[in-house]
Amino acid sequence: AGTITPDGVFVEKRRAKRILESRSEIFEYGNAALAYGLLADAEAILKEGDVPYYRELVACALIRAIAPSPIRLLESRWEKLHLSRTMQVDLSPRHISEMLKDAGRHVTWWYRLFSKLAGDAGGGMLLYDLTTIFTYSRSIKLAEKGYNPDHQYIDQIGVTMAFSRKDTLPVGADVFYG
């Protein structure tokens, strides 16, 4: 595309310079880097314990800490983080579902993880994902579909508590998407 001058010379049309080729060139860095740094101990313990998908678990925990998202949106949320360029993980909903099923079968991994974290915490706090609460309410925005122990697919809310390691008293609680 272009124009022809009165002298008969073809001049190619100038293309506007694009500052960015696509949205995928802009990544979030700060919060993810901080959360990843805080998860370093847990990642090392999972890696040492030969958990086959420790990176996916760390990525899911990181995303849930920054911006709680349903499982179906984890992959797209991960792609917006700068870590996605250096840490290759599969966060497709199908893979995450299979991974979580497998993680539920290996309770010894979690005992090992929490016992090592509790032993290394010194006088600090240990964060522990306590439970999920199931609800039939339509007005609770944090409720997200999930399976309960009876294999019923109903809305649920996640609850996380922080405990003081020194005197084992709860010092904080947070509610997040199921």
Summary of the structure (lengths in Angstrom):
residues: 178
radius of gyration: 23.1
end to end distance: 53.7
largest distance: 89.0
contacts: 407
relative contact order: 0.10
helix: 42%
strand: 24%
